[in-house]
Amino acid sequence: MRRLFPLLPVTDQTAGPGSDGADREWSPAELAAAYAYPEPDGRRRTWLRANMVSTLDGAAQHDGRSQPISSAADMRVFGTLRALADVVIAGAETVRQEGYRPARARADFAEARRAAGQAPAPAVAVVSAGLELDFSLPLFTSPLVPTLILTGAAAAPDRIAAAERAGARVVTAGDGVGVDPARALAALAELGHTRLLTEGGPRLLGQFVAAGVLDELCLTVSPMLTAGDAQRIAGGPAVEVPTRFALVSLLEEEGFLFSRYRRDQGDPGQV
């Protein structure tokens, strides 16, 4: 992996095969430094980043899954982003399609998580209106950290009871059937989760974009073409005014581009 942006000045410390610009596999510590969450600045309670992958022609999936358009380097970034987060947020359909399992503890990040006051692994928070989930799966029965389910106040009581019997914690984050994005982030903050990561899918990411609560997008551009009618990384209704994001960094490995964009500083967000 090599850094394309920002370019660093060549010094005794950065020159040679160990520099950021070298085409080599970065260590977990280097990746963690490259993707570190910003320090709290008192303006907001949470920081929501999204991690998505897209082909050159805009497909976020192939045959309904992201794995075919991913790579080994993409999975290293994926693992690093999870290791830095307090909680991983995913929509119910993504959980079903991608076969979600509990996040695992990573020895490479254990000390850093302890120092930051984090659990050994991030919790997984599933956004679901109907709670039509298989509660016998390991995601619910054997996580290191109890799985959360974000739902609306109108969710069926029998499904809530089934989730809680399986060991999940149900969190109400909406007045009706669905989940309000801003309330979901506030509810997670109340539980002590402020470093947030969403992995989609496209419909959930679209809701975060429309609500104006997305702070950062980590987008892997896959050097593949798929054609077809696959979803984009964000779906749903269009926003009235496009939200401007600024490029923070750009890495490359074997033709895959790993971009990181943050909301423009002039737009402080709503949470």
C-alpha positions as CSV (number, residue, x, y, z in Angstrom):
1,M,0.0,0.0,0.0
2,R,1.2,3.5,-0.8
3,R,0.0,7.0,0.0
4,L,-1.1,9.1,-2.9
5,F,-2.5,12.0,-0.9
6,P,-1.4,13.9,1.1
7,L,2.2,13.5,-0.1
8,L,4.6,13.7,2.8
9,P,8.0,15.5,2.5
10,V,11.0,13.1,2.2
11,T,13.0,13.2,5.4
12,D,15.4,10.7,7.1
13,Q,12.4,9.3,8.8
14,T,10.2,8.9,5.7
15,A,12.7,8.0,3.0
16,G,13.3,4.4,2.0
17,P,11.3,1.2,2.0
18,G,9.6,2.0,5.4
19,S,8.0,5.3,4.2
20,D,4.3,6.0,3.7
21,G,4.9,6.3,0.0
22,A,6.4,2.8,-0.3
23,D,4.5,0.1,-2.1
24,R,4.3,-2.4,0.7
25,E,1.8,-3.9,3.2
26,W,1.2,-1.5,6.0
27,S,1.2,-2.8,9.6
28,P,-2.0,-2.7,11.7
29,A,-0.5,0.2,13.7
30,E,0.1,2.2,10.5
31,L,-3.4,1.6,9.2
32,A,-4.8,2.5,12.6
33,A,-2.9,5.8,12.6
34,A,-4.1,6.6,9.0
35,Y,-7.7,6.0,10.0
36,A,-7.8,7.4,13.5
37,Y,-11.0,9.0,14.7
38,P,-10.6,12.8,15.3
39,E,-10.2,13.9,18.8
40,P,-13.5,15.2,20.4
41,D,-13.8,19.0,20.0
42,G,-16.9,19.6,22.2
43,R,-19.1,20.4,19.2
44,R,-20.7,17.0,18.8
45,R,-21.2,13.8,20.8
46,T,-20.6,11.2,18.1
47,W,-18.5,10.7,14.9
48,L,-20.2,8.6,12.2
49,R,-18.0,7.2,9.5
50,A,-19.2,4.9,6.7
51,N,-17.1,2.3,5.0
52,M,-18.2,1.2,1.5
53,V,-16.8,-0.3,-1.7
54,S,-17.8,0.6,-5.2
55,T,-16.7,-0.6,-8.7
56,L,-15.6,1.8,-11.4
57,D,-19.1,1.9,-12.8
58,G,-20.8,2.6,-9.4
59,A,-21.9,-0.9,-8.2
60,A,-21.8,-1.4,-4.5
61,Q,-22.5,-5.2,-4.8
62,H,-22.2,-8.1,-7.2
63,D,-24.8,-10.8,-6.9
64,G,-26.1,-9.0,-3.8
65,R,-22.8,-9.1,-1.9
66,S,-19.8,-6.8,-1.6
67,Q,-17.2,-9.6,-1.3
68,P,-16.8,-10.2,-5.1
69,I,-15.7,-6.6,-5.6
70,S,-13.4,-6.4,-2.6
71,S,-9.7,-7.5,-2.1
72,A,-7.2,-8.5,0.6
73,A,-6.2,-4.9,1.1
74,D,-9.8,-3.8,1.4
75,M,-10.4,-6.4,4.0
76,R,-7.4,-5.2,6.0
77,V,-8.9,-1.7,6.0
78,F,-12.3,-3.1,6.8
79,G,-10.8,-4.9,9.9
80,T,-8.9,-1.8,11.0
81,L,-12.0,0.4,10.8
82,R,-13.9,-2.1,12.9
83,A,-11.0,-2.3,15.4
84,L,-11.2,1.5,15.9
85,A,-15.0,1.7,16.4
86,D,-17.1,1.5,19.5
87,V,-20.0,0.1,17.4
88,V,-20.6,-1.2,13.9
89,I,-24.1,-0.2,12.5
90,A,-25.7,-2.3,9.7
91,G,-29.1,-2.5,8.2
92,A,-31.1,-5.7,8.7
93,E,-30.9,-6.6,5.0
94,T,-27.2,-6.3,4.9
95,V,-26.9,-8.5,8.0
96,R,-28.9,-11.1,6.2
97,Q,-27.2,-10.8,2.8
98,E,-23.7,-10.7,4.1
99,G,-24.1,-13.3,6.8
100,Y,-23.0,-11.0,9.6
101,R,-21.2,-12.5,12.6
102,P,-20.1,-10.9,15.9
103,A,-17.1,-8.6,15.6
104,R,-14.0,-10.3,16.9
105,A,-11.3,-9.2,19.3
106,R,-8.0,-8.4,17.5
107,A,-4.8,-8.9,19.4
108,D,-3.1,-6.2,17.3
109,F,-5.5,-3.6,18.7
110,A,-6.2,-5.0,22.2
111,E,-3.9,-2.6,24.1
112,A,-5.1,0.5,22.1
113,R,-8.7,-0.4,22.8
114,R,-8.0,-0.9,26.5
115,A,-6.3,2.5,26.6
116,A,-9.2,4.1,24.9
117,G,-11.7,2.6,27.4
118,Q,-13.3,0.4,24.7
119,A,-14.6,-3.1,24.9
120,P,-12.4,-5.9,23.4
121,A,-14.5,-5.7,20.2
122,P,-17.1,-3.3,18.9
123,A,-20.7,-4.1,19.4
124,V,-22.8,-4.7,16.3
125,A,-26.0,-2.5,16.1
126,V,-28.6,-3.8,13.6
127,V,-31.2,-1.3,12.3
128,S,-34.5,-3.1,11.8
129,A,-38.1,-1.9,11.8
130,G,-39.7,-5.4,11.7
131,L,-37.0,-7.4,13.6
132,E,-37.4,-10.2,11.1
133,L,-34.0,-11.6,12.1
134,D,-32.8,-15.1,12.9
135,F,-32.0,-14.8,16.6
136,S,-30.4,-18.3,16.7
137,L,-27.4,-17.0,14.8
138,P,-24.0,-16.3,16.6
139,L,-24.5,-12.6,16.0
140,F,-27.1,-12.7,18.7
141,T,-26.2,-15.8,20.8
142,S,-22.5,-15.6,21.2
143,P,-21.0,-12.1,20.7
144,L,-18.2,-10.7,22.8
145,V,-20.3,-7.6,23.3
146,P,-24.1,-7.9,23.3
147,T,-25.6,-7.1,19.9
148,L,-27.9,-4.0,19.8
149,I,-31.0,-3.7,17.7
150,L,-32.2,-0.2,16.8
151,T,-35.9,-0.1,16.1
152,G,-39.0,2.1,16.4
153,A,-41.5,2.4,19.2
154,A,-44.1,0.6,17.0
155,A,-42.0,-2.6,16.7
156,A,-43.9,-5.8,17.4
157,P,-43.7,-6.7,21.1
158,D,-43.3,-10.5,20.4
159,R,-40.2,-9.7,18.2
160,I,-38.7,-7.5,20.8
161,A,-39.2,-10.3,23.4
162,A,-37.6,-12.8,21.0
163,A,-34.6,-10.5,20.5
164,E,-34.1,-10.0,24.2
165,R,-34.4,-13.7,24.9
166,A,-31.5,-14.3,22.5
167,G,-29.4,-11.8,24.4
168,A,-29.7,-8.7,22.2
169,R,-30.4,-5.3,23.6
170,V,-33.3,-3.5,21.9
171,V,-33.0,0.3,21.7
172,T,-35.9,2.5,20.7
173,A,-34.8,5.2,18.3
174,G,-38.0,6.3,16.5
175,D,-41.6,7.1,17.3
176,G,-43.1,4.9,14.7
177,V,-42.1,1.8,12.8
178,G,-38.8,3.0,11.5
179,V,-35.6,4.4,13.0
180,D,-34.8,8.1,13.1
181,P,-31.1,8.4,12.2
182,A,-30.3,11.3,14.5
183,R,-32.1,9.6,17.4
184,A,-30.2,6.4,16.7
185,L,-26.9,8.2,17.1
186,A,-28.0,9.9,20.2
187,A,-29.2,6.6,21.7
188,L,-25.8,5.0,20.9
189,A,-24.0,8.0,22.6
190,E,-26.1,7.5,25.7
191,L,-24.7,3.9,25.8
192,G,-21.2,5.3,25.6
193,H,-20.7,4.6,21.9
194,T,-19.3,7.7,20.2
195,R,-16.9,6.3,17.6
196,L,-19.5,4.9,15.1
197,L,-19.0,2.9,11.9
198,T,-21.7,2.0,9.4
199,E,-21.1,-0.6,6.8
200,G,-24.5,0.0,5.1
201,G,-26.2,-1.2,3.2
202,P,-27.0,1.4,0.6
203,R,-30.5,2.1,2.0
204,L,-29.2,2.7,5.5
205,L,-26.4,4.9,4.3
206,G,-28.8,6.9,2.2
207,Q,-30.9,7.5,5.3
208,F,-27.8,8.8,7.2
209,V,-26.9,11.0,4.2
210,A,-30.4,12.4,3.9
211,A,-30.5,13.2,7.7
212,G,-27.2,15.1,7.5
213,V,-25.5,13.0,10.2
214,L,-22.7,11.4,8.2
215,D,-19.3,12.8,9.2
216,E,-16.9,10.7,7.1
217,L,-16.9,8.3,4.2
218,C,-14.2,5.7,3.7
219,L,-14.8,4.6,0.1
220,T,-12.8,1.8,-1.6
221,V,-12.9,2.2,-5.4
222,S,-12.5,-1.3,-6.9
223,P,-10.8,-1.5,-10.3
224,M,-13.7,-3.6,-11.7
225,L,-16.6,-3.2,-14.0
226,T,-19.9,-5.1,-13.5
227,A,-22.6,-3.4,-15.5
228,G,-26.1,-4.6,-14.5
229,D,-28.4,-2.9,-12.1
230,A,-26.6,-3.2,-8.8
231,Q,-27.2,-0.6,-6.1
232,R,-25.0,2.4,-5.6
233,I,-23.4,2.8,-2.1
234,A,-26.3,5.1,-1.0
235,G,-29.9,4.8,-2.0
236,G,-33.3,6.3,-1.2
237,P,-34.6,9.8,-1.8
238,A,-32.2,12.5,-3.0
239,V,-31.1,15.3,-0.7
240,E,-32.3,18.8,-1.6
241,V,-28.8,20.2,-1.6
242,P,-25.7,18.0,-2.2
243,T,-23.5,17.8,0.9
244,R,-19.9,18.7,0.2
245,F,-17.1,16.5,1.6
246,A,-13.3,17.1,1.5
247,L,-10.7,14.6,0.7
248,V,-8.5,13.7,3.7
249,S,-6.4,10.9,2.3
250,L,-6.0,8.6,-0.6
251,L,-4.1,5.2,-0.5
252,E,-3.5,2.7,-3.3
253,E,-2.8,-1.0,-3.5
254,E,-3.0,-3.2,-6.6
255,G,-5.2,-0.8,-8.4
256,F,-7.7,-0.4,-5.5
257,L,-8.0,3.2,-4.2
258,F,-8.8,3.8,-0.5
259,S,-10.3,7.2,-0.1
260,R,-11.3,9.1,3.0
261,Y,-13.6,12.1,2.9
262,R,-14.9,14.3,5.7
263,R,-17.7,16.7,5.9
264,D,-16.6,20.2,5.0
265,Q,-15.8,22.1,8.2
266,G,-18.4,24.7,7.3
267,D,-21.1,22.1,7.9
268,P,-21.1,21.0,11.6
269,G,-23.8,18.4,11.2
270,Q,-26.9,17.9,13.4
271,V,-25.8,15.5,16.2
